[in-house]
Amino acid sequence: MHQRPLILALGLSVVFLGACSNTEQEELQQWMAQQRAQARPRITPIEEPKKFQPQTYTVDGGVDPFDSGKLTQALRRDAAQQGGQAGLMQSELNRRKEPLEAMPLDAMTMVGSLQKQGQPTALVKADRLLYQVRVGNYLGQNYGKIIRITENSIQLREIIQDVTGEWIERNTELVLQETQK
């Protein structure tokens, strides 16, 4: 007997909850329909394309773009530029490579400096070995020539290719690395 009022109460609560959800859903659908009706897209009109006006080519004292003399001048200019670049690289290609040129510069660390026979000398650690380098020695794979050694750094002149493929010089620095205690 006690189960009947409980079942009746549960049944009524399900009906009430169902009614509530239907009214909330209907309100939501009405609100969505109202928002859709109010929303108007703003589209800016596209400009009409400009009318193409073909132009006729007239020589009228201008330079002929297919003139062989013009091509010869351009080839001479390119050869002169390549000659300057070749001179920069030629001296590097003709000399004997040093051991530290086989490793990239970021694989080396400067660990100290000293004066040896009155000349500044730097201590470079590479591949768990310690090397002494002086001004004029080479480091790294970009033809890095040591141009100056200070207590805290080694300054290099490297020869690299820029984005256009030309060989240019750039200055780089290898800084003293403090050892951890």
Buried (B, 14 or more C-beta within 10 A) or exposed (E): EEEEEEEEEEEEEEEEEEEEEEEEEEEEEEEEEEEEEEEEEEEEEEEEEEEEEEEEEEEEEEEEEEEEEEEEEEEEEEEEEEEEBEEBEEEBEEEEEEEBBEBEBEEBBBBBBEEEEEEBBBBBBBEEEEBEBEBEBBBBBBBBBBEEBEEEBBBBBBBBEEEEEEBEEEEBEBEBEEEEE
